[in-house]
Amino acid sequence: MNRDDSSQPTCPIARGVACVGDAWSILVLRDAAMGITRFDEFRKNLGIAPTMLTKRLAVLTEDGLLEKRRYSERPPRDEYVLTDAGRDFLPVLVMIGAWGQKHRGGGRIARYVDAETGQDIRAMLIDRETGAEIGTRPFKIIEPD
C-alpha cells in the first residue's frame, strides 16, 4: 500500500496502518514512549538490524511521529523524540498491549503500571460521545460523500 495519504482509501484504519503497520515501527514507538531516543539504544533494546532500524526511523520521522534532533556535532549524532502525533499514538500502544495480555498473555509478561501510583493500568477504550466501551456495541464505517 502506498503511504501517500492522497492515494489512500478513505478508511482511517488503512491510512494509519500505512504509517505504522509493521511490528518494527510499533516497537520503535513503544521504546520512544519509554524514553529511548538514540539509535544504539533502539538497536540494542530491539535486537534489530541497523539497516532496518535506519529505515523505520526515517519513515516514522517522515510521517511526523518522531522528530530527529542533533545532540552532538562531533561526531554528528542524532536522537529521535516523539512528536505530538507520536504521543497521540501512546493509547494505541497501550490498547495493543492490553489485547496482548488478554489473548497472548501466557507465561511471563510485562505489565503496565501507573508511574505515580504503581497501580496496574487496565486499559479500556470508551466512546467520548456515548460513554460506551468500544467493542461492546456494533458500529459501521460511513464513507464520505
N, C-alpha and C positions, 0 to 999 in steps of 0.2 A: 504494500500500500504506500502510495506517495505521501510524504509527510507535509506537503504544502497544503495548508488549510483551505485554500481556494478550490482545490480539486477534491477535497474530502466529501464524503456523503454528509447529509445533514445531521446524522446521528452523532450526538456529543460523545458517546462511548467510543465510536470509531475514531473520532478525532483525538480523544485522549489516549487511546491505545496506540495510535500512530506516533505519539510523542513519547510515551513511557511504557510501551507494551512489551518490553523484553525484561527478563529477570535481572540482567546486569544493571540496567538503568534504575530499576526499582531498588535494588540493593545499594547502589551508589547513593540514591536519595535517602535511604534508611541511614546509611553511615553518615551522610552530611547532617542529617537531623540529630544524630548522636554526637556531633561536634568534630567529626573528622573533616579536614579541609585540604590536606596535602596529598599529592599524587602517591608518594611512597606509603603513606598511611592507608589510603584506599587499597592499593595493590596488596599490601601485607594483610590487611584485615579480610579482604575478599578472596585472596588467592587467585586473582585474575591476571591474565597475560597483559603485559604493558601495552601492546598494540590495541587490544580490546578495550582496555581502560581509557586509552587516549581517545578512541572513537566515541565511547559513551560520554566522556566528559565534554567533548566537542559538541555532540548532539544536545546534551542537556543544557549547555551554555547557549548554543544557537537557539534553542527553543525557549530560553528565558527562565529555566528552573534553577540554574546555577549562574553565579557571576564569577568570572575569573579576575583575581586581584594579584598584582605583583607584590611579593613580600621581600624579595631580595633582587638586587640589581647585579651583584657579582657573587656567585654566578646567578644568571637570571632564573628566578623560581617564582611560580605562581601557586596560589591557593584557590580553592573553589568553595564558595559560600552560597547558601540558599538565598534565592530572591523571594519576593512576596509570593510569586507563583509556586516556587518550591515549598515554601512554608504552608501554602494552601493545600499542598499535596499530603501533608502530615496526617490528616484524618483518614485519608485513603490508605496510607500505610498501616495505621492502627486497625482499620477495618479488615485489611488483608490478614494482619496478624491475628485478629480475633477469629476470623474464619479458619486460619491455620491451626490455632489452638483447639478449636472445636472439632475440626474434621481431619486434622493431620497431627494431633497432639499426643500420639503415643510416645512413651519413653520420656526422656529428659527434654524439656522445652523451656525456653526463656519466658519470663512473664514481664508484662508492662506494669509499672507501679508509678504512682504519683510521686514526683520528686520531693514535694513538700510534706506529704502525709505518710508516704510509704505504703499506702493502701493500693491493692491491686486495682488496675483500671479494667473495668468491664464495659467494653465499647458497645454502643448501641446507636444506630442511626435513626434519627427522628425527623419527620417531615415538619418543617417550621410552621406551615400553614395549619395543619390538622392536629399536630402533636402525636400522630400515629407512628409506630415503629415501622420503618421501611422494611418491606418483606412480609408484612402481615396482611396487607391489603393488595388486591390486584392493581396494576397500573398499565397504562398504554403510552406509547410514544406517538405524538401528533406531529406530522411533518409540517414545515412552514408552507404558507401559501405561495 
